[in-house]
Structure formats: structure tokens, C-alpha cells
């Protein structure tokens, strides 16, 4: 199935009608962002210590000298192979690996993984992730153990949680999905409202190919980084 074929004038009129809706959506998004900046904040325990590449690390030190911190959670399936780790978390983190522009605005980016550090560190290295990962395994602290994408503000010796999101809110980390939304077939997932006959698969099923999350295949190509027997 393909879209209806029309002359350019008809196409331009249809495109202009959709553009009106797109501009309204953009303005509403700006308004929501403005409201988000006006949310109150809640203090979190600044004595929390997470395990990272340099061992136990104080929450203050995870900010790396900046005033703001943005973290993304990553699930961890204990004792499972790299191929069996979360396809959704893989898509989220793989789609965002360069925090240069965040750092330019005083925001540090880090991944907080739910598994033990010694267990997931080889996986992080295998994936080639350049950003710091810390373990929140065994941590049960409000504002730290909940949320999926969470932002913090450091004010002197005090640390505050300013925002958190979960579920589809995490799509902000996945520009590939937003770009697919611009294409004629979209994400090709069953939940989408598409014309009859459009190609569609179960949600996120395409995140995995031949038994492993699709970005992992780039790590297994000739000349790429391969580590440990657990790659299989």
C-alpha cells in the first residue's frame, strides 16, 4: 500500500493544512516546557553513594562540577547474556551518546543501571558507551530509585529533584523514532493509527534482530570491539 498520488498543487494544500496543526503542536510543546521550568522541586538525600568506574561515588561528584544532572535509568537482567539485555533500554541509550551540548549548558549526563557495577561494566564497554554509568543496585531512596529520566539541580551542598518521566516520555532520548514519525510508514508498529495495509509489527519487536538488540550487531562486525565470552 502507498499514499494516494495527486498533483503538486493538491499536495501543497494538504501539506499546508497539516503544517497548521504541526505549528500548533510546537507552540503547545513550548508552553508545556515553560510550565515544566516552573515546577517546584523536592530535596533528595545528598549522602547517597553509587558505584561507578572509580568505585563508590558520592551523588555530588556525579555532577562533575556542574549544577545540573540528567540521568537515564537502564534495566539489568542479572546473569543474562549481552543479547538478553533490555531492548528498550538499549534503544534509549544507544540513540543518545554524546552529551556535548548538554554540558555546554551546565548539565551532566549519566546512566544509572539497576544491576551490580561489576556485572554490567563489561556490557557498557562492549557497547562502546562513552558516558559514565553508575549502579543503583540495592538503592531505595525517593527521587533516586524511582523515575526513568530524571533531572536534578545542585544548590550548594543540597540536591533537588526537578523532573522525572517514564514510559513514552523516554522517547525524548530516541530521535530515530521521531524521524520515523516523519516517514510515510511511520514506526510500523501495531499501535499506530495508519491506513489499512500499512506495514506494522508488534511494538518494539523490530528493536531485536536475530536474537539480540540491533545496535549490538554493529559491535560484532569485523574490526569492531568484541569482549568476553558473554557476547553470545
N, C-alpha and C positions, 0 to 999 in steps of 0.2 A: 504494500500500500504506500502511496505517496500523496502529498497535498494536491489540491486542485490546481491546475495550470490556468493562469489568467494573463491578460495583457499588463504591461508595466503600469499604466495609469490606475487600473483596478488594484494592483498590488500596492502601489504607493498610498492609496486611500486607506486600504486595510492596515498598512503599516502605521500610518499616522494615527488611526483610531487606537491601535494598541499602544503607541507611544504616549498618548494622553494618560492611559492607565499606568504605564511604567513610571512616568514623571510623578504621578500622584503617589505611587508606591515608594519612590525615592524620598519624596518630601515627608511621608509618614515615617519612613525609617529614620530620617534626620530628627524628627520630633521625638521618636522613641529614644534615640541616642541621647538627646538633650535631657529627657526625663531620667535616663539611666545615670547621667552625670550628677543628678540631683538626689539620687537615693541616699538615705542615711547609711552609716557604716557601723559595723559591730566589731568590738575588740576580740582578738584571739590571743591565746596563750603564747607569749613570745619566747617561752623557755623550751618549746618543742624542738626536738633534735631528730633529724632524719639522716639516714646513712646514704652517702654518696661516694664518688670516686676517691675522695680524701678521708673516708671514714665518717664517723658521726659529725654532722654539720648542724650548727645552730640555725634556726629559722632566719635570724638576722643576716647570717652570712650567705644564705641562698639568694638574697637580694643583690649580692655582688657590688655593694656600694651605691646602688640606685635606690630611688624612693618607691618605685612600684615593682610589683612582681605579678606575672601572669603564669599560671601553671595549668597543665593539661594532665589529667589522670590517664593511666594506662592499665588495663586489666592484666592479670598474670595468672596463667593456668599452671599451677605447681606441678613439676615433674613431667611436663609435656614437652614435646619437641618444638623447635622453632616453627615448623609448619603448622602446628596445632594452636599457636597463639592467636589472640583475638583479631579477626579480620577487620572489624570496625575500628578498633584502636589503631591497627596498622594503617588503615586508610586515613585516619585523622592525623596521626603524627607524620606519616610519610608525606602528606600534602603540605606540611609546613615544617621546613628545616632550617630556615635562615632568618634569625631574629634581628638582623642588622637595623631594619627600620624601626623596630620596637625599641631597641637600645638607643637609637638616636633621639627618642622621646623619653628616655629615662625609665624604660620598662625592661626588666629582666625576664627571660622566658626559661622555664624548666619543665621537665616531665616528672611527675610523681607516680611511680609504679607501685602496684599493690602487692608485688612479690618481694622476696628477700633479695637484697642487692647482689649478693654473690651468685645467685641463680640467674638473674636477668641481665647482669653486666655483659656476659658473652653474647647474648642476643642483641643488646644495644650496639655492641661493636660489630657484630655480623651485619646488622642493618646499616651501619655507617652513619648513625645519627650523631651530629656534631654538638648538639645541645646537652647540657648536664641532666642526668637522671638521678633521682633520689628515691629511696624506698620509704613508703608509708605503711609497710607491713607491720601489723600489730598496733598501729596508731588509732586511737579512738578519741579524738579531740574535736569538738564542734568547730566548724569553719576550716578544719584541716582534712578530716576524713570524709566529709560529705562534699557534694558538688562534683562537677566533672571538669569544666573550665572555670577557674576561679581567679579573681583578681584581688590584690592586696595593696595597701598603702602603708608605708613606714613613716611614722612621725616620731622622731627622736628614738626613744627606746620602746615605743609602743607600736604594735602592728594591728592593722584593722582589715577585716574582710569588706570589700566594697561591692562585689558582684559574684554571682555564680550562675552557671547554666548547665543543662543536661539534655539528654535526648537529641532532638533535631537542632537544638541550639548550638550543638557542637559542629554543625555544618559550616560555621564561620571559618573553621580550620581547613575546610576542604574546597578550595577553589575549583578543583576538577568537576565537582558536582554542579557548581554554579555555571561553569562553562557548558556542561552538558545540557543544562536547562535552556541554553540559547539555541541548541540544535533542534532539528525537526523531530527527531525521535526522542529527545529528552534523555532521561537516565535509563529508560527502557525497563522500568520496574513496575510491578503489577499495581501498586497503589496509585500510580499517576493517572490523571484524567486525560487520556489520549483517545484519538479516534479509533474506531473498531479496526482491527487488523494491524495496528502498530506493533512492532516487536516489543515484548515485555517478558521479564523473568521475575522470579521471587526476589523480594527486596534484599539487596546486598549479596545475592548469590554470585554475582559476577565479580565480587571482591576476591574470590578464590578461583584459581585455575589449576587443574591437575593436582589438587590436594594441598595447596599452600597459598597464602595471601599473595596476590600478583606481584607486589614490589619485590618479594623475596627472589623471584626469578632473575631480577637484574643483578642480584648479589651472587648468583650462581653461574653467571655467564663466564666464559673464558677470560682470564685476566682480572676478574673482579675478586673482592675479598671473600674468602671462604675460611671458616673457622670451625674447629671442633667436630666431633662425631655427631653432635646433636643437630647438625644441619639437616639431617634427612627427614 
